Amino acid sequence: MDAETTDSARNAASTPGADVPEGTRLWVDGRLITSSTEVSIALQRVHARVKQRGPRVDKNLALDAGGARPNKKAPEAPLAESGDVDPLALLQIAGDLFQQLRVKEAIGIYESIASIPKARADANAGLGWCYLHLRDFDRSIRRFEEALDAQPGFGRALYGAGIALLELGRLEEAASYAQRLAGLPSKEERARGLYVLGLVDRAGGAWEQAAAHLEESLATYPHRRKAQPGWSEIRHRYELALCYRELNDLERALEHLAWAARHERKPGPIAIDLAKLYLELKRYDDAETKFQAVLKHDPRSLPALVGLGRVHLGREDYRGAIQSFSKVLSRTRSDLDALKGMADCYKGLGDLDRAAGYLEQLGQLYKMPRVQMEKRLQSLQKERQMRDAELLRMRNIAALNIMATGIAHELRQPLSLIRLAAQNARLDMKKGITSNVDADLADIDEGIVRLDKVITLLRDAATDEVATDEIVELDAAIDAARLLFDAQLGLRGIQVLVEHTRGVRVLGSRVALQQVLSSLISNARDALAEAQVKKIRISAEQEGDEVRIDVSDTGAGMSEAVREQALDPFFTTKKSGGMGLGLYFCYNLVARMKGTLRIKETSIGRGTTIEIQLRRAEGEDRG
């Protein structure tokens, strides 16, 4: 969290939702508080008691709403039950502590009153801002949510939650809180909501939208007209400048950045950014003025020293540039900008040997990240191996899931036939009729054979081994894949056409090709759910040493955006919650058979064609 956000957090956290009731007076050691110093002392005493024994207050500290002087010897009492100290007064004190950046003390006070109903929302919001300042974003968000539970629509909590989620990179959630904040009636809350939306857009790279939100926020915010504007307006202008800089609108970027730098409390990051923009525009005098102003307040500012060196370099004042860059390198030998600047200086002076020396140092420094990158690459390779192993395991699960529905239908059908034939045979035997028994036994035998085929296919599909040079009869693989879906396809009125596949043989794996075809038939079946014409066409074309197998449907088709991601793992458009692994595993299984799979044709409402290319097996029927 940068300095601007910290300042915003301090301002937001220190503003309680309700003021201390009029007439309430804080007494310390029998004396009425009259200065901020005494408030700070009182706070320390309260905090000491909270740390020692929970939410209790020193007996010499009390609030008086009616003017009567409290008894110095009053017994200690739990804060939640005692009327001695109003929790709203403690909210004010905790807010003052936070303003002084005494964050841990503020947390102690807020914690002591967070469970009191009338202080719950403000105390939890204050805690949220405290943890946000400490960059404990998860705890911060939890506190803001508790504040919103106590007081829905609490602007300070919505603002804080949006900022915390933005810091975590959870942009959609941050935008949601910002939109709620922007919808509140207060102009200030609306402006803050628009501001967070602008930051979200900027983080997502939507620079034009970010600028629009920030402009609207700036116009909406009820800035107090003072000689020295508040950080809120300065921050808005600075963020706008960064957006326009990204949009290459340098004139508007310069306007906002110059305004923000002019009102910066002391020359710092904004002034440096402005000087860099001047440098880019080759306004060397303006750039030098800004860099010098920063160095006046902070003589050890490395960005300002490097910038000043660049100003001298732009003017071809190589000696002046060397002086600035040398100051940087005297403090750190690893500043890449300073080393590059020194190399440019000596190159300009014609001293190529010294220029080469600095470039060599620069090269050595670039090798350091390369070593770190190689270590990271090795780590990523290990992670990839683990991921591939997991995906391999999931491939089998996915294959089984794809076949599960078909298997259920295919098992039920022969089982029903076997049961019916057995019942008929039993009845005929009781009646002494033996002429139909042979036919019933034949039906039972046919059902058993069909069951055995389904079970064999299921067993084969569960194996991890994929052959690469097995000769596979294409018709047999298609028949095995259709075996699981014939009943379903018939019930849904889907016609399956198989063309030009007789006698075609390919090299690969019988089991893997069956899995691929089963998955493609399953996808085609789902795509035909709402189609008027319901057809699946499987065809083959032989060309040289290759066989191209097309699986087409007349279903819903894909948009171009979906087509680009369809082969990615875990991408799915199925509303029923598909795993998004079907096509991905098909692609990998075909690759393991030394073939290719691609989406050949697809368009919305006109269906999809998937093409599989495999090696042609020698000796097959070429007719």
C-alpha positions in Angstrom: 0.0 0.0 0.0 1.6 3.2 -1.2 1.9 6.5 0.7 -1.3 7.9 -0.9 -3.3 4.9 0.0 -1.9 5.0 3.6 -2.9 8.6 3.9 -6.4 7.8 2.6 -6.6 4.9 5.1 -5.7 7.2 8.0 -8.4 9.7 7.0 -11.1 7.1 6.4 -10.3 5.1 9.6 -10.3 8.1 11.9 -13.8 9.3 11.0 -16.3 7.6 13.3 -19.9 6.9 12.1 -21.3 9.0 14.9 -20.0 11.9 17.0 -19.6 11.8 20.7 -22.9 12.9 22.3 -23.0 16.6 23.1 -22.2 17.3 26.7 -20.0 14.3 27.1 -16.8 15.2 28.9 -13.7 13.0 29.5 -12.1 13.2 33.0 -8.6 12.0 33.8 -7.5 11.7 37.4 -10.4 13.9 38.4 -9.6 16.6 35.8 -11.5 17.5 32.6 -9.5 16.9 29.4 -8.8 20.1 27.5 -6.0 19.2 25.0 -5.0 16.6 22.5 -2.0 15.8 24.6 -4.2 14.8 27.6 -6.4 12.8 25.2 -3.3 10.8 24.2 -2.3 10.3 27.8 -5.9 9.1 28.6 -5.7 6.7 25.7 -2.5 5.1 26.9 -4.2 4.5 30.3 -7.2 2.9 28.6 -5.1 0.8 26.4 -3.0 -0.4 29.4 -6.1 -1.6 31.1 -7.4 -3.3 27.9 -4.1 -5.2 27.5 -4.1 -6.3 31.1 -7.6 -7.4 31.8 -9.7 -7.1 28.6 -12.3 -4.4 28.0 -12.0 -2.6 31.4 -11.2 1.1 32.1 -8.9 2.7 34.6 -10.9 3.8 37.6 -9.5 7.4 37.3 -10.8 7.7 33.7 -14.5 8.3 33.1 -16.9 10.2 30.9 -19.5 12.5 32.3 -22.6 13.4 30.2 -24.3 15.5 32.8 -21.6 17.6 34.3 -21.2 15.9 37.7 -17.7 15.1 38.6 -17.2 11.4 38.7 -15.9 9.7 41.8 -12.1 9.1 41.6 -12.5 5.9 43.6 -15.3 4.4 41.5 -14.8 0.7 41.1 -13.6 -0.9 37.8 -16.4 -2.2 35.6 -16.6 -4.0 32.2 -16.8 -1.3 29.5 -19.8 -2.9 27.9 -21.8 -2.7 31.1 -20.5 0.5 32.6 -21.7 3.9 31.6 -18.5 5.5 32.8 -16.8 5.6 29.4 -18.9 6.0 26.3 -17.6 3.7 23.5 -18.1 6.5 20.9 -15.6 8.6 22.8 -13.1 5.7 22.5 -13.8 5.5 18.8 -12.7 9.1 18.6 -9.5 8.4 20.6 -8.7 5.3 18.5 -9.1 7.3 15.4 -6.7 9.9 16.7 -4.2 7.2 17.5 -4.4 5.8 14.0 -3.8 9.3 12.6 -0.6 9.3 14.6 0.3 5.9 13.0 0.1 4.3 16.5 -1.8 1.5 14.8 -1.3 -1.3 17.4 -2.6 0.9 20.1 -5.6 1.8 17.9 -6.3 -1.9 17.3 -6.4 -2.5 21.1 -9.0 0.2 21.6 -11.1 -0.9 18.6 -10.9 -4.5 19.8 -12.1 -3.6 23.2 -15.4 -2.1 21.9 -16.0 -4.1 18.7 -18.6 -6.3 20.4 -20.7 -3.3 21.7 -23.7 -3.0 19.4 -23.7 0.8 19.0 -19.9 0.8 18.2 -19.7 -2.5 16.3 -19.8 -1.1 12.8 -17.3 1.7 13.4 -14.9 -0.4 15.5 -14.8 -3.1 12.9 -14.3 -0.6 10.1 -11.5 1.0 12.1 -9.9 -2.4 12.6 -10.2 -3.1 8.8 -8.3 0.1 8.1 -5.7 -0.7 10.7 -5.0 -4.2 9.2 -5.1 -2.6 5.7 -2.3 -0.3 6.9 -0.4 -3.3 8.2 -1.0 -5.1 4.8 -2.9 -7.9 6.5 -5.4 -7.9 3.7 -7.4 -11.1 4.6 -8.0 -10.0 8.2 -8.8 -6.5 6.9 -11.5 -7.8 4.6 -13.0 -9.9 7.4 -13.3 -6.8 9.6 -14.9 -4.8 6.8 -17.4 -7.5 6.2 -18.3 -7.6 9.9 -18.8 -3.9 9.8 -21.1 -4.3 6.8 -23.0 -7.1 8.6 -23.7 -4.6 11.5 -24.4 -1.7 9.1 -25.2 -2.6 5.5 -24.3 0.2 3.1 -21.6 1.5 5.5 -19.5 3.6 3.0 -16.2 3.5 5.0 -16.3 -0.3 5.1 -17.2 -0.6 1.4 -14.4 1.7 0.5 -11.9 -0.2 2.6 -13.0 -3.6 1.4 -12.6 -2.4 -2.2 -9.1 -1.2 -1.6 -8.1 -4.4 0.2 -9.4 -6.6 -2.5 -7.7 -4.5 -5.1 -4.4 -5.0 -3.3 -5.0 -8.8 -3.5 -5.7 -8.6 -7.2 -9.3 -9.8 -6.7 -10.6 -7.2 -9.2 -14.1 -8.5 -9.8 -14.9 -8.5 -6.0 -13.2 -5.1 -5.6 -15.4 -3.7 -8.4 -18.5 -5.2 -6.8 -17.8 -3.3 -3.5 -16.9 -0.1 -5.5 -20.2 -0.3 -7.4 -22.2 -0.6 -4.1 -20.2 2.4 -2.8 -20.8 4.5 -5.9 -24.6 3.8 -5.6 -24.8 5.5 -2.2 -26.6 8.9 -2.1 -23.6 10.8 -0.6 -21.5 12.6 -3.2 -18.3 11.8 -1.2 -19.2 8.0 -1.1 -20.1 8.0 -4.8 -16.8 9.7 -5.7 -14.8 7.1 -3.6 -16.7 4.3 -5.4 -15.9 5.7 -8.8 -12.3 6.2 -7.7 -11.9 2.5 -6.7 -13.6 1.5 -10.0 -11.0 3.6 -11.8 -8.2 1.8 -10.0 -9.8 -1.6 -10.8 -10.0 -0.6 -14.5 -6.4 0.5 -14.5 -5.2 -2.7 -12.8 -7.0 -4.6 -15.6 -5.5 -2.5 -18.3 -8.7 -0.8 -19.3 -7.1 2.7 -19.4 -9.9 4.6 -21.2 -12.5 3.3 -18.8 -10.2 4.0 -15.9 -9.7 7.6 -17.0 -13.5 8.1 -17.4 -14.2 6.8 -13.9 -11.5 8.9 -12.4 -12.7 12.0 -14.2 -16.2 11.5 -13.0 -14.9 10.8 -9.4 -12.9 14.0 -9.5 -15.9 16.0 -10.7 -18.2 14.4 -8.1 -16.0 14.6 -5.0 -16.9 17.6 -2.8 -13.3 18.9 -2.4 -12.8 21.6 0.1 -11.6 24.8 -1.5 -8.4 25.4 0.5 -5.0 26.8 -0.4 -3.5 23.3 0.1 -5.8 20.7 -1.5 -6.3 17.4 0.4 -4.7 14.1 -0.6 -7.9 12.9 -2.1 -7.8 15.4 -4.9 -4.0 15.1 -5.4 -4.4 11.3 -5.6 -7.2 11.6 -8.2 -5.1 13.9 -10.4 -2.1 11.6 -10.1 -4.0 8.5 -11.0 -5.5 10.3 -14.0 -2.1 11.4 -15.1 -0.9 7.8 -15.1 -3.9 6.7 -17.2 -3.4 9.4 -19.8 0.3 8.5 -19.9 -0.6 5.0 -20.8 -3.1 6.3 -23.4 -0.2 8.4 -24.8 -2.2 11.6 -24.2 0.9 13.4 -22.9 -0.7 16.8 -22.8 -3.4 15.8 -20.4 -1.0 13.6 -18.5 1.3 16.6 -18.0 -1.6 18.8 -16.9 -2.7 16.5 -14.1 0.8 15.4 -13.1 2.0 19.0 -12.9 -1.0 20.0 -10.7 -0.5 17.0 -8.4 3.2 17.7 -8.1 2.6 21.4 -7.4 0.4 20.4 -4.4 2.5 17.4 -3.2 3.4 18.1 0.5 7.1 17.7 -0.3 8.7 16.9 -3.6 8.6 13.1 -3.9 7.3 10.3 -6.1 4.9 12.6 -8.0 7.6 15.1 -8.7 9.9 12.4 -9.9 7.3 11.1 -12.3 6.7 14.6 -13.6 10.4 15.1 -14.1 10.6 11.8 -16.1 7.8 13.0 -18.3 9.6 16.3 -18.9 12.7 14.3 -19.7 10.8 12.2 -22.2 9.5 15.4 -23.8 13.1 16.8 -23.9 12.2 19.7 -21.6 15.5 19.4 -19.8 15.3 22.6 -17.8 11.9 21.6 -16.3 13.1 18.1 -15.6 16.3 19.4 -13.9 14.3 21.8 -11.7 12.0 18.9 -10.5 14.9 16.5 -9.9 16.8 19.2 -8.0 13.7 19.9 -5.8 13.5 16.3 -4.8 17.3 16.2 -4.0 16.9 19.3 -1.9 14.5 17.4 0.4 16.3 14.0 0.0 19.9 14.3 -1.2 20.1 10.5 -1.3 17.2 9.9 -3.7 18.6 7.4 -6.3 15.7 8.0 -8.8 16.4 11.7 -8.7 20.2 11.3 -9.1 19.7 8.9 -12.0 17.2 11.3 -13.6 19.6 14.2 -13.2 22.2 12.2 -14.9 19.8 11.5 -17.8 19.2 15.3 -18.1 22.9 16.0 -18.4 23.2 13.1 -20.9 20.3 14.6 -23.0 22.3 17.9 -23.1 25.5 15.9 -24.0 27.0 17.2 -20.8 28.8 13.9 -20.3 30.9 15.1 -17.3 27.9 16.3 -15.4 26.1 13.0 -16.2 29.1 11.0 -15.0 29.1 12.9 -11.8 25.5 12.1 -11.1 25.7 8.4 -12.1 28.9 8.0 -10.0 27.0 9.2 -6.9 24.5 6.4 -7.5 27.2 3.8 -8.1 29.1 4.8 -5.0 26.1 3.6 -3.0 25.0 0.6 -5.0 27.0 -1.1 -7.8 23.9 -2.9 -9.1 21.8 0.0 -10.4 21.2 -0.9 -14.0 20.1 2.6 -15.1 23.3 4.2 -13.7 25.5 1.5 -15.3 23.8 2.0 -18.6 24.1 5.8 -18.2 27.9 5.5 -17.6 28.3 3.4 -20.7 26.4 5.9 -22.8 28.5 8.7 -21.3 31.9 7.1 -22.2 30.6 6.1 -25.6 29.7 9.7 -26.2 33.2 10.8 -25.1 34.8 8.2 -27.4 36.2 6.1 -24.6 35.0 2.8 -25.9 37.1 0.7 -23.5 35.5 2.2 -20.4 32.1 2.1 -22.0 32.6 -1.6 -22.7 33.7 -2.1 -19.1 30.4 -0.7 -17.8 28.5 -2.8 -20.4 30.3 -5.9 -19.1 29.2 -5.1 -15.6 25.7 -4.6 -16.9 25.9 -8.0 -18.6 27.0 -9.6 -15.4 24.1 -8.2 -13.5 21.7 -9.5 -16.2 23.1 -13.0 -15.6 22.0 -12.9 -12.0 18.3 -12.8 -12.8 19.0 -15.4 -15.5 20.3 -17.9 -12.9 17.3 -17.2 -10.7 15.1 -17.7 -13.8 16.8 -21.0 -14.5 16.1 -22.2 -10.9 12.5 -21.0 -11.3 12.3 -22.9 -14.6 13.5 -26.1 -13.0 10.8 -25.6 -10.3 8.2 -25.0 -12.9 9.3 -28.2 -14.8 8.8 -30.2 -11.6 5.4 -28.6 -11.1 4.5 -29.4 -14.7 5.5 -33.1 -14.2 3.3 -33.3 -11.1 0.5 -31.6 -13.0 0.9 -33.9 -16.0 0.8 -36.9 -13.7 -2.4 -35.5 -12.1 -3.9 -34.8 -15.5 -3.0 -38.4 -16.6 -4.9 -39.7 -13.6 -7.8 -37.4 -14.4 -7.8 -38.6 -18.0 -8.9 -42.1 -16.9 -11.5 -40.6 -14.6 -12.8 -38.4 -17.4 -12.9 -41.3 -19.9 -14.9 -43.3 -17.4 -17.2 -40.4 -16.8 -17.8 -40.0 -20.5 -18.7 -43.7 -20.8 -20.7 -43.9 -17.5 -24.0 -42.9 -18.9 -23.7 -45.2 -22.0 -22.5 -48.1 -19.8 -25.6 -47.7 -17.6 -27.9 -47.9 -20.6 -26.0 -50.7 -22.2 -25.9 -52.8 -19.0 -29.6 -52.2 -18.3 -30.7 -53.3 -21.8 -29.2 -56.8 -21.8 -30.0 -57.3 -18.1 -33.6 -56.5 -18.8 -33.6 -58.9 -21.7 -32.0 -61.7 -19.6 -34.5 -61.1 -16.8 -37.5 -61.2 -19.2 -36.2 -64.3 -21.0 -35.7 -66.1 -17.6 -39.2 -65.1 -16.4 -40.7 -66.4 -19.7 -38.7 -69.7 -19.5 -39.8 -70.2 -15.9 -43.5 -69.7 -16.8 -43.3 -72.0 -19.8 -41.7 -74.7 -17.6 -44.4 -74.4 -15.1 -47.0 -74.8 -17.8 -45.1 -77.7 -19.3 -44.4 -75.8 -22.5 -40.9 -76.5 -23.7 -41.0 -75.3 -27.3 -40.1 -71.7 -26.3 -37.3 -72.5 -23.8 -34.6 -72.8 -26.4 -35.4 -69.3 -27.8 -35.4 -67.8 -24.2 -32.0 -69.4 -23.5 -30.7 -68.0 -26.8 -31.9 -64.5 -25.7 -30.1 -65.0 -22.3 -26.9 -66.0 -24.1 -27.1 -63.0 -26.4 -27.5 -60.7 -23.4 -24.5 -62.2 -21.6 -22.3 -61.8 -24.7 -23.3 -58.1 -24.9 -22.6 -57.6 -21.2 -19.2 -59.2 -21.7 -18.4 -56.8 -24.5 -19.3 -53.8 -22.4 -17.3 -55.0 -19.4 -14.2 -55.7 -21.6 -14.4 -52.2 -23.1 -14.7 -50.7 -19.6 -11.6 -52.7 -18.4 -9.6 -51.6 -21.4 -10.5 -48.0 -21.0 -9.1 -48.0 -17.4 -5.6 -48.7 -18.5 -2.9 -46.0 -18.6 -0.9 -47.8 -21.4 -1.3 -46.3 -24.9 0.2 -48.3 -27.8 1.7 -46.4 -30.7 2.1 -49.0 -33.4 -0.8 -51.4 -33.0 -2.8 -52.0 -36.2 -6.4 -50.9 -35.5 -9.4 -51.7 -37.6 -11.3 -48.4 -37.9 -14.7 -50.0 -38.2 -14.1 -52.1 -35.1 -13.1 -49.0 -33.1 -16.2 -47.1 -34.3 -18.5 -50.1 -33.4 -16.9 -50.3 -29.9 -17.4 -46.6 -29.4 -21.0 -46.7 -30.6 -21.8 -49.7 -28.4 -22.0 -47.3 -25.4 -24.3 -44.8 -27.0 -26.6 -46.7 -29.5 -29.5 -46.8 -27.0 -29.2 -43.2 -26.0 -28.8 -42.0 -29.6 -31.9 -43.9 -30.7 -34.0 -42.6 -27.9 -33.0 -39.0 -28.8 -33.7 -39.5 -32.4 -30.0 -39.0 -33.4 -29.0 -40.7 -36.7 -25.4 -41.9 -37.0 -23.9 -42.2 -40.5 -20.6 -44.1 -41.0 -19.0 -43.6 -44.5 -15.8 -44.8 -46.3 -14.4 -46.6 -43.3 -14.6 -50.2 -44.4 -11.2 -51.9 -44.6 -9.4 -48.8 -43.3 -6.7 -49.6 -40.7 -4.5 -47.2 -38.8 -1.4 -47.4 -36.5 -2.0 -46.4 -32.9 -3.9 -47.9 -30.0 -7.2 -49.7 -30.2 -8.2 -48.6 -26.7 -7.1 -45.0 -27.1 -8.9 -44.6 -30.5 -12.1 -46.1 -28.9 -11.8 -43.6 -26.1 -11.3 -40.7 -28.5 -14.3 -41.7 -30.7 -16.5 -42.3 -27.6 -15.7 -38.8 -26.3 -16.4 -37.2 -29.7 -19.7 -39.0 -30.1 -20.6 -37.9 -26.5 -19.8 -34.3 -27.3 -21.8 -34.5 -30.6 -24.8 -36.0 -28.7 -24.8 -33.1 -26.3 -24.4 -30.5 -29.1 -27.5 -32.0 -30.8 -29.8 -31.5 -27.8 -31.8 -28.6 -29.4 -31.0 -29.1 -33.1 -33.7 -29.6 -35.6 -31.7 -32.0 -37.7 -29.9 -34.5 -35.5 -27.1 -36.3 -37.4 -23.6 -37.5 -36.5 -21.4 -38.4 -39.4 -18.1 -40.4 -39.2 -16.1 -40.7 -42.3 -12.5 -41.5 -43.4 -10.2 -40.4 -46.2 -7.0 -42.0 -47.1 -4.2 -40.0 -48.6 -0.7 -41.4 -48.9 0.6 -42.6 -45.6 -2.2 -40.8 -43.6 -5.8 -41.4 -42.7 -8.1 -38.5 -41.9 -11.1 -39.3 -39.8 -13.9 -36.7 -39.6 -16.5 -36.7 -36.8 -19.2 -34.2 -37.7 -22.5 -33.1 -36.1 -25.3 -30.8 -37.1 -25.5 -29.3 -33.6 -25.0 -25.9 -31.9 -21.5 -25.2 -33.1 -18.9 -22.9 -31.6 -18.1 -19.2 -31.6 -14.6 -18.2 -32.7 -13.8 -17.3 -29.0 -14.9 -20.8 -27.8 -13.1 -22.5 -30.7 -9.8 -20.8 -29.6 -10.1 -22.3 -26.1 -11.9 -25.6 -26.8 -8.7 -27.7 -26.7 -7.6 -26.1 -23.4 -7.8 -28.2 -20.2 -10.8 -27.4 -17.9 -12.5 -25.2 -20.5 -16.2 -26.0 -20.8 -19.4 -24.4 -22.0 -21.6 -27.1 -20.5 -24.0 -25.6 -18.0 -24.3 -29.0 -16.3 -20.8 -28.6 -14.9 -18.6 -30.6 -17.3 -14.9 -31.0 -16.4 -13.7 -29.4 -19.6 -11.2 -32.3 -20.2 -12.9 -34.3 -23.0 -11.3 -32.6 -26.1 -8.1 -31.9 -24.2 -7.6 -35.6 -23.5 -8.7 -36.5 -27.0 -6.0 -34.2 -28.4 -3.3 -35.7 -26.1 -4.4 -39.3 -26.8 -4.1 -38.7 -30.5 -0.7 -37.0 -30.1 0.5 -40.1 -28.1 -0.5 -42.2 -31.2 1.7 -39.9 -33.2 -1.2 -38.2 -34.8 -3.0 -34.8 -34.7 -6.5 -33.6 -33.8 -8.0 -30.3 -34.7 -11.3 -28.5 -35.0 -11.7 -28.5 -38.8 -14.9 -26.6 -39.1 -17.4 -25.0 -36.8 -20.0 -22.2 -36.8 -22.9 -21.2 -34.5 -26.0 -23.2 -35.4 -24.3 -25.2 -38.2 -22.4 -27.8 -36.3 -18.8 -28.9 -35.8 -16.3 -31.2 -37.5 -13.4 -32.6 -35.6 -10.6 -34.1 -37.7 -8.3 -36.8 -36.5 -5.1 -37.6 -38.6 -3.4 -40.9 -37.9 -0.8 -43.0 -39.7 -2.0 -45.5 -42.2 -1.2 -49.1 -41.5 0.5 -51.0 -44.3 -1.2 -53.9 -46.0 -4.8 -52.6 -45.5 -7.4 -52.8 -48.2 -6.8 -49.7 -50.3 -10.0 -50.0 -52.2 
